[in-house]
Amino acid sequence: MRLISRTMLLAAALTLPLAATVQGQSDTPYERHLNARQGYMDVLAFNIGTLGGMARGNIDYDAEAAQTAADNLAAMSGVNTRPFWPEGSDNAALGDATRALPAIWEDPEGFGEAWMAYRTAASDMAEAAGGGLDALRGAMGPLGSSCGSCHEDFRQSDD
Amino acid sequence: MRFLRIVLALAVIGVGAGLWLTAPQVIEAADLPDHDPDPAHGEQVFIAAGCASCHAAEEAEGEARLILSGGRAFASDFGTFYAPNVSMNSEHGIGDWSEAEFLTAIRHGVSPGGQHYYPAFPYTTYARAGIADLRDLWAYMQTLPADATPSRAHDVGFPFSIRRALGGWKLLFSDDDWVMQGADLSPQVMRGRYLVEALGHCGECHTPRNALGALDHGNWLSGAPNPSGDGRIPGITPDALGWSADDIANYLNDGFTPEFDSAGGSMVEVIANTSQLPAEDRTAIAAYLRALPASE
């Protein structure tokens, strides 16, 4: 319980400044929820950017920075984001303000499974990231696949 | 009276010519040179051509993507097409086909029974593929498992249900010339052109179509409406994408955009394939895309 509230707090702390930069969606009743979701994803992208930048050779491998990014991802994956996803906050209802497809609510089991796959990939990355560039690269593929397989079915693929 | 007879004669000639012109084209076994099939190379062709992305069952992952039982639905303006079973089962798949029948299907879109296939099967693109590559592909596909799932009939209304009319469509729109022309293309760009314009069939989604569903080569890879009805498929010309060659090659490997957003939608299937290609092939695709002219 204590662990959960700590990760929640951490997530909130990480999310807050980014959420503020997301464009306003004041014409929807779910502005706060969309900001929370999109801020959450921005935090993921920030940390994956560190790991991916090293895996791609764009930035030098740094075990400590890699471990920090991977630990952040693992902590984020433990956050219970269920309150961010109220029914009716899909893109069929809200239009361009969100890319969340109705499939999330039509197939909650599939969405939950995809989320669990991301948790597994994030915790595997946390095991690997500090152990050298090859280990990090090895964990990058499954992490990318877990993002992709959820976005394949549950996010509108607009450019 | 004489005039009528001339009209009648012209009509007979016209119908005859029409039937002759729309008759399915066929590759004969006797026309094929000797070839020592290389199934390992065929596997690379299979991956680059994305066969499993359509012909594996929905949601199949890992080894299950090699069971080509079909069944995925493809919505279009003309109806809904269902990918057929192309596993080695002889009743429901293509297990009893000859090599020449396989090549005819891929390059000319004609079934062993002489029927035209709908161009949801991208044979107008695969017509640019090398015969030797396709023969290796056939050798590889014969090593894949048989599956007895029956193919589902397409859900296509009149007049598109008249398959013979597809012969006319092919006459108008079959074109196995390269879209990117030029005598001074580097070997790398030419390899990328082969992967994009032939095997990878990228244009099938990223290029807009005309009213009859043919690809508009004048707006090659400039983005198109999503055939499923939702949103747009992005343009991937240099100006539309704005990514470096490294960005593109990395995206095709790890599935992340330069901002580390992840690929979504149908591109997830594509990356499942491109991530298995040799790194030089991803670099070649990137070099080709960077060499494209700007969208208009």
Interface residues (C-beta under 8 A of the other chain):
Chain A: M41 A45 F46 I48 G49 G52 A55 R56 M140 G141 G144 S145 C147 G148 S149 H151 E152 R155 Q156 S157 D158 D159
Chain B: E61 G223 N226 D230 G231 R232 I233 P234 G235 D246 N250 D254 G255 F256 E259 F260 D261 S262 A263 G264 G265 S266 M267 V268 E269 I271 A272 S275
